[in-house]
Amino acid sequence: MYPWIWRHLPGNAWVKSLIALVLVLAVVYALFQYVFPWAEPLLPFNDVTVDNNGMQAVTP
């Protein structure tokens, strides 16, 4: 896939590198702005199963 993208980018190696960098930054921006906020409520990272009710306080 990456060689296909590289072959289809216009310009010499420097221009291709710059365009590839801009494309990567655009993908990262889209992920952080749209995909991750959409997916965050669907992920179980906030499901906490440990609470303080079962722990004993230790006094020195």
C-alpha positions in Angstrom: 0.0 0.0 0.0 2.7 2.5 0.9 4.7 2.0 -2.3 1.4 2.6 -4.2 0.9 5.9 -2.4 4.5 6.9 -2.9 4.3 6.2 -6.7 1.1 8.2 -7.1 2.4 11.3 -5.3 3.6 14.1 -7.6 7.1 15.6 -7.5 10.6 14.5 -6.5 11.5 12.8 -3.3 11.5 16.0 -1.2 8.0 17.0 -2.5 6.7 13.5 -2.0 8.1 13.5 1.6 6.4 16.8 2.4 3.1 15.7 0.9 3.3 12.4 2.8 4.0 14.2 6.0 1.0 16.5 5.4 -1.2 13.4 4.7 -0.1 11.7 7.9 -0.8 14.9 9.9 -4.2 15.1 8.4 -5.0 11.5 9.3 -3.8 12.1 12.9 -5.9 15.3 13.1 -9.0 13.5 11.8 -8.5 10.6 14.3 -8.2 13.0 17.3 -11.0 15.3 16.2 -13.6 12.8 15.0 -12.8 9.1 15.5 -11.5 9.0 19.0 -14.2 11.2 20.6 -16.8 9.1 18.8 -15.3 5.8 20.0 -14.5 6.9 23.6 -18.0 6.3 25.1 -17.9 2.8 23.5 -14.7 1.8 25.2 -14.7 0.3 28.7 -11.9 2.3 30.2 -14.1 4.1 32.8 -15.7 0.9 34.1 -14.0 0.7 37.5 -14.5 -2.5 39.5 -12.5 -1.6 42.6 -13.9 0.6 45.3 -12.9 1.6 48.8 -15.7 -0.4 50.6 -13.6 -3.6 50.7 -10.3 -2.0 51.9 -9.3 -1.6 55.5 -7.7 1.6 56.8 -4.4 1.1 58.5 -3.6 3.4 61.4 0.0 3.7 62.6 
